[in-house]
Structures are given as C-alpha cells and as structure tokens.
Amino acid sequence: MRNADRERLDQYLIRTGFADSRRAARELIDQHRVSVNGRRPHKGDVVGGEDRVEVAAQALAPTLLPDAGVPIELLYSDAAVLVVNKPGLMPCHPLKRGETGTLMNGVVARFREVAAAGEAEREGGLIHRLDNGTSGALLIARTPEAHARLRRELRRGTITRRYQALVIGRMENELELDEPIGHRRGGARRMGTLSAGSARLRGRPRPASTRIEPLREVGPFTLLAVTPRTGSRHQIRVHLANAGYPIVGDTLYGAPPASGLAEGRFWLHLAQIEFDSPANGRTIVSAGLAAELQAILDSAVEEIS
C-alpha cells in the first residue's frame, strides 16, 4: 500500500460514517471504542487498506437532552419559530454529548421538535448564537424547513438584530465600524481586528460590519444601540473595544470588572429581533432588559442625580 493511500484515523472514521466530525472521531478513540489490528490506537495514527479497523457499537444519548430544570422565558411562538430571552452566563447549547443546563436543553424540554430542526445535532433549531456573557432574544426554528430558510436569511442580512450596549466613555456621534475580525494568536477565546496586524491573527479575517448609535450618556458611560450587519464571533465586543469604547464588564477586551456583574458577564443585550417568520410573515420581538443590567443603569443615574 502506498503512503498516499493512507490517512489519519480520525479522517477514516469520518469518511466511513462512524463519526460526523473530528471532535466525534476523537471521542470514539478516547472512549476506547476503536481498535486497529486488535490494538488500541492513538489519535494521530494513520491507517490503510491493509489495516483492520473495528468500532464498538454503543447506544449514545442524544446530544440535546431535555432539561426541564432550565427556566425558559418565551417571548414569541408560532408554528415555525420560537423566540426566547436568554439569561446572561447561560450557554446557548451543549458542547458535548450528554451535557445539560444550557438554554437549548430547556427549550427541547418544552418543544421536543426543536431537537431535530437543524443540521447540527447539538444546536437543534438554533438560528443564531449569543456569547455566554450576552443576554437577549434568541431565534429558534421548530421545523427543518424553517431552519433552512431562516439560516439563509441570516446570511443575506435580512434578519435584523438590535442590541443595547453600555460602554465606558462618552460617544457623541454615530459610527460605522467595518474592520475584519479574526482569531488572535496565542489565545483560543480572544478575537482581534485586522488593523492590529495580520501577523497577530490566525487564518484569514472575516468581514465584519457594525452600526453604532449613541442613545444617551449615563455618567461616565454611554448607552448605545448596536446593529451588526454580519455575524463574526465577538464582533460587537471587538469593534467597540477597538474604537476605544469597551463594553462595561468585558474584561476580555480591556474593561475593568464591573460591580454587580458576575465574572464573564458584561453589559450587552439583544433587545430586539426582526425577521420573516415562515408561518406569520414580518415579525418584531423585543426582549426585556436583564435585572442585573438595569441595576447598573439605575445606579449610574443615581450617582449623577
């Protein structure tokens, strides 16, 4: 067998249908469910046509397990979609099989059809995501047809998401921010803009466009309306920090910790989402401000009164 005919074991498991991703293939190997020529393999092993690869069967629990203990604030529902108000610090969906406690686990406990609405098993019918530290409106499809249509509309920019952000500093004028965004080298969580230097980023930066409108000054802060036109990871947080206005409490991007906000929580909230429901046409849904964010606003107002 030529070397060119050999391949990594994880790639073999994906190609032959035993796993649907590299993560799933690694899990199979880590769980000792894979053997090569009767021996336990390593993740980086390569195999060819002369090797005997065996995968032990196992009844696996679904990735999106229902969890009735997760509270769900339902903002809107029709035959095609749901909109729920995600609390801050709650993950949108599980990252591994059998995990519970995420928003989608709670949604599936009430709306079982959501689990089979999307292509990604761990996300179900989720149309878009919010960072753990962000709260607000989350759009979820109830059927595969609605999921496919709304994902297309999200890519085309016809779903409008209007955030509120409280930032450090006083902003007087509207801003249009369009710096491409990519992963920073040396840190899996942190993103950066192209203006920081392409050598500091991994891979090719993605286009990113954000419209910023100041609403009012609140002491040393400014309350903003923010409308992203694209969906790059951490886009709003990175664009605002790069412009010199870090979000209150967003320590990952240069803000100090904020009194009243738990670690990992920052003052960013998806306040309104506008979309075309496959069942009900053009729809606008608003999400009430989380109590911990309202408390910071009220405190800042009291200090200047």
C-alpha positions as CSV (number, residue, x, y, z in Angstrom):
1,M,0.0,0.0,0.0
2,R,1.4,3.4,-1.0
3,N,1.8,6.1,1.7
4,A,-0.5,8.3,-0.4
5,D,-3.3,5.7,0.1
6,R,-3.1,6.0,3.9
7,E,-5.0,8.5,6.0
8,R,-5.3,9.7,9.6
9,L,-7.5,7.5,11.7
10,D,-9.9,10.3,12.6
11,Q,-10.4,11.2,8.9
12,Y,-11.0,7.5,8.2
13,L,-13.7,7.4,10.9
14,I,-15.4,10.4,9.3
15,R,-15.2,9.2,5.7
16,T,-16.6,5.8,6.6
17,G,-19.5,7.3,8.6
18,F,-18.5,6.2,12.1
19,A,-18.2,9.9,13.1
20,D,-19.7,13.1,11.8
21,S,-16.8,15.4,12.9
22,R,-13.2,15.3,14.1
23,R,-14.4,16.0,17.6
24,A,-16.7,13.0,17.4
25,A,-13.9,10.8,16.0
26,R,-11.6,11.8,18.8
27,E,-14.3,11.0,21.3
28,L,-14.6,7.5,19.9
29,I,-10.9,7.0,20.2
30,D,-10.7,8.5,23.7
31,Q,-13.6,6.2,24.8
32,H,-11.5,3.2,23.6
33,R,-14.3,2.2,21.2
34,V,-11.8,1.9,18.3
35,S,-9.2,-0.7,17.6
36,V,-6.7,-1.1,14.8
37,N,-5.5,-4.6,14.1
38,G,-6.7,-5.6,17.6
39,R,-4.7,-2.8,19.4
40,R,-5.8,0.4,20.9
41,P,-4.8,3.3,18.6
42,H,-3.5,6.8,19.2
43,K,-5.2,9.9,17.8
44,G,-2.5,10.6,15.3
45,D,-2.3,7.1,13.9
46,V,-2.7,6.5,10.1
47,V,-4.4,3.6,8.5
48,G,-4.6,2.0,5.1
49,G,-6.4,-0.7,3.2
50,E,-4.4,-3.5,4.9
51,D,-5.4,-2.4,8.4
52,R,-8.5,-3.9,10.2
53,V,-10.4,-1.0,11.9
54,E,-13.1,-2.0,14.3
55,V,-15.6,0.3,16.1
56,A,-17.5,-0.9,19.1
57,A,-21.2,-0.1,19.0
58,Q,-22.7,1.9,21.8
59,A,-26.2,3.3,22.4
60,L,-25.5,7.0,22.7
61,A,-27.8,9.5,24.3
62,P,-28.9,12.3,22.1
63,T,-26.8,15.5,22.3
64,L,-29.8,17.7,23.0
65,L,-31.2,16.1,26.1
66,P,-34.3,17.8,27.5
67,D,-33.7,19.5,30.8
68,A,-36.9,20.8,32.5
69,G,-34.9,22.4,35.2
70,V,-33.7,25.2,32.8
71,P,-36.1,28.2,33.0
72,I,-37.3,29.5,29.7
73,E,-38.7,32.9,29.1
74,L,-40.8,32.5,25.9
75,L,-41.1,35.8,24.1
76,Y,-42.9,34.6,20.9
77,S,-44.0,31.4,19.2
78,D,-45.9,30.3,16.1
79,A,-45.9,27.1,14.1
80,A,-42.5,27.7,12.6
81,V,-40.4,29.6,15.2
82,L,-39.7,30.4,18.8
83,V,-38.0,33.5,20.4
84,V,-36.7,33.1,23.9
85,N,-34.9,35.6,26.2
86,K,-31.5,34.1,27.1
87,P,-30.1,35.0,30.5
88,G,-26.6,36.1,30.9
89,L,-24.0,33.4,31.6
90,M,-26.2,30.6,30.3
91,P,-24.6,28.8,27.3
92,C,-26.8,28.6,24.2
93,H,-26.3,24.9,23.5
94,P,-24.2,21.9,24.8
95,L,-20.7,21.4,23.6
96,K,-20.5,17.7,24.2
97,R,-22.9,14.7,24.2
98,G,-25.0,14.3,27.4
99,E,-24.4,17.9,28.7
100,T,-27.4,19.6,30.2
101,G,-28.1,23.0,31.8
102,T,-27.9,25.0,28.5
103,L,-30.7,27.1,27.0
104,M,-31.4,24.6,24.2
105,N,-31.7,21.8,26.8
106,G,-34.5,23.8,28.4
107,V,-36.2,24.6,25.1
108,V,-36.2,21.0,24.0
109,A,-37.8,20.0,27.3
110,R,-40.9,22.1,26.2
111,F,-40.7,21.8,22.5
112,R,-39.3,18.4,21.5
113,E,-39.5,19.0,17.8
114,V,-36.7,21.7,18.0
115,A,-34.1,19.0,18.6
116,A,-34.5,17.7,15.0
117,A,-35.0,21.1,13.3
118,G,-31.4,21.9,12.4
119,E,-28.4,20.1,10.8
120,A,-26.1,20.5,13.9
121,E,-27.2,17.9,16.5
122,R,-26.0,19.9,19.5
123,E,-27.7,23.1,18.3
124,G,-31.1,21.8,17.1
125,G,-33.1,24.6,15.5
126,L,-30.9,27.4,16.8
127,I,-30.7,30.2,14.1
128,H,-28.0,32.3,15.7
129,R,-26.0,32.3,18.9
130,L,-25.2,34.7,21.7
131,D,-22.0,34.7,23.8
132,N,-22.4,33.2,27.2
133,G,-22.0,36.7,28.7
134,T,-24.7,38.2,26.5
135,S,-28.4,38.2,27.2
136,G,-31.4,38.7,25.0
137,A,-33.6,37.5,22.1
138,L,-32.7,34.1,20.6
139,L,-34.4,32.9,17.4
140,I,-35.1,29.2,17.1
141,A,-36.7,27.2,14.3
142,R,-39.3,24.4,15.1
143,T,-39.0,22.7,11.7
144,P,-36.2,21.8,9.3
145,E,-37.8,23.9,6.6
146,A,-38.0,27.0,8.8
147,H,-34.4,26.4,9.9
148,A,-33.0,26.2,6.4
149,R,-35.0,29.4,5.3
150,L,-34.0,31.5,8.3
151,R,-30.4,30.5,8.2
152,R,-30.3,31.7,4.5
153,E,-31.9,35.0,5.6
154,L,-29.4,35.4,8.4
155,R,-26.5,35.1,5.8
156,R,-28.3,37.5,3.5
157,G,-28.7,40.1,6.3
158,T,-32.5,40.2,6.2
159,I,-32.8,39.3,9.9
160,T,-32.2,42.5,11.9
161,R,-30.7,42.2,15.4
162,R,-30.7,45.4,17.5
163,Y,-28.5,45.3,20.7
164,Q,-28.1,47.6,23.6
165,A,-24.6,48.1,24.9
166,L,-23.3,50.2,27.8
167,V,-19.7,51.3,27.1
168,I,-17.0,53.1,29.0
169,G,-16.5,56.7,27.7
170,R,-18.7,59.3,26.1
171,M,-19.7,58.8,22.5
172,E,-21.4,61.7,20.7
173,N,-21.6,60.6,17.1
174,E,-22.8,57.6,15.2
175,L,-20.2,55.1,14.0
176,E,-19.9,52.6,11.1
177,L,-17.3,50.0,12.1
178,D,-16.1,47.6,9.4
179,E,-12.8,46.2,10.5
180,P,-12.4,42.5,9.5
181,I,-12.1,40.2,12.5
182,G,-10.1,37.0,13.1
183,H,-8.8,34.8,15.9
184,R,-5.8,36.2,17.9
185,R,-2.7,34.1,18.0
186,G,-1.9,32.5,21.4
187,G,-5.5,32.7,22.7
188,A,-8.3,30.5,21.7
189,R,-11.0,32.8,23.1
190,R,-9.9,36.2,22.0
191,M,-10.6,37.8,18.7
192,G,-8.9,40.8,17.0
193,T,-9.2,43.2,14.1
194,L,-7.1,43.4,11.0
195,S,-5.8,46.8,12.0
196,A,-3.9,45.2,14.9
197,G,-1.7,43.5,12.3
198,S,-2.4,40.3,10.3
199,A,0.6,38.7,11.9
200,R,-1.3,38.7,15.2
201,L,-4.2,36.8,13.7
202,R,-4.6,33.1,12.8
203,G,-6.0,32.4,9.4
204,R,-8.0,34.8,7.2
205,P,-10.0,37.5,9.0
206,R,-13.8,37.6,8.2
207,P,-15.6,40.7,7.0
208,A,-17.5,42.4,9.8
209,S,-19.8,45.5,9.8
210,T,-21.4,47.2,12.8
211,R,-23.5,50.3,13.1
212,I,-23.4,52.2,16.4
213,E,-25.8,54.9,17.5
214,P,-25.4,56.7,20.9
215,L,-28.7,56.8,22.8
216,R,-27.7,58.7,26.0
217,E,-24.9,59.4,28.3
218,V,-25.1,57.8,31.8
219,G,-22.4,59.2,34.0
220,P,-19.0,58.0,32.6
221,F,-20.8,55.6,30.3
222,T,-22.8,55.8,27.0
223,L,-25.8,53.7,26.3
224,L,-25.7,52.5,22.6
225,A,-27.9,51.0,20.1
226,V,-25.8,48.5,18.1
227,T,-26.9,46.8,14.8
228,P,-24.4,44.2,13.4
229,R,-24.8,43.6,9.7
230,T,-22.6,40.5,9.8
231,G,-22.1,37.7,12.4
232,S,-18.4,37.4,13.2
233,R,-17.5,35.9,16.6
234,H,-17.4,38.6,19.4
235,Q,-18.0,41.2,16.6
236,I,-19.7,43.9,18.7
237,R,-17.3,43.5,21.6
238,V,-14.2,43.6,19.4
239,H,-15.4,46.6,17.3
240,L,-16.3,48.7,20.3
241,A,-13.1,47.9,22.2
242,N,-11.0,48.7,19.1
243,A,-12.8,52.0,18.7
244,G,-11.9,52.9,22.3
245,Y,-15.3,52.1,23.9
246,P,-15.0,48.7,25.7
247,I,-18.3,47.3,27.0
248,V,-18.8,47.6,30.8
249,G,-17.6,44.4,32.5
250,D,-16.0,42.9,29.4
251,T,-12.6,42.1,30.9
252,L,-11.6,40.0,27.9
253,Y,-11.4,43.2,25.8
254,G,-10.0,45.7,28.2
255,A,-12.7,46.8,30.6
256,P,-12.3,46.5,34.3
257,P,-14.6,44.2,36.3
258,A,-18.0,45.8,36.9
259,S,-19.6,45.8,40.4
260,G,-22.9,43.9,40.2
261,L,-21.8,41.7,37.2
262,A,-20.6,38.2,37.8
263,E,-17.3,37.1,36.2
264,G,-17.9,36.6,32.5
265,R,-21.0,38.8,32.3
266,F,-20.9,42.1,30.5
267,W,-23.4,44.8,29.6
268,L,-24.6,43.6,26.2
269,H,-28.2,42.6,25.4
270,L,-30.0,41.7,22.2
271,A,-33.0,43.9,22.8
272,Q,-35.0,43.3,19.5
273,I,-35.0,41.0,16.6
274,E,-36.9,41.4,13.3
275,F,-37.4,38.6,10.9
276,D,-39.8,37.0,8.4
277,S,-41.5,34.0,10.1
278,P,-42.4,31.3,7.6
279,A,-45.7,31.0,9.4
280,N,-46.6,34.6,10.2
281,G,-44.6,37.0,8.0
282,R,-42.6,40.0,9.2
283,T,-42.3,39.8,12.9
284,I,-40.6,42.1,15.5
285,V,-39.9,40.7,19.0
286,S,-38.4,42.7,21.9
287,A,-36.6,41.2,25.0
288,G,-36.8,43.0,28.3
289,L,-33.5,44.1,29.9
290,A,-32.0,41.7,32.4
291,A,-32.3,42.8,36.0
292,E,-28.5,43.0,36.6
293,L,-28.0,45.3,33.6
294,Q,-30.9,47.5,34.6
295,A,-29.4,47.8,38.1
296,I,-26.2,49.2,36.7
297,L,-28.1,51.8,34.7
298,D,-30.1,52.8,37.7
299,S,-27.0,53.1,39.9
300,A,-25.2,55.2,37.3
301,V,-28.2,57.5,37.1
302,E,-28.4,57.9,40.8
303,E,-24.7,58.9,41.0
304,I,-25.2,61.8,38.7
305,S,-28.6,62.9,40.1
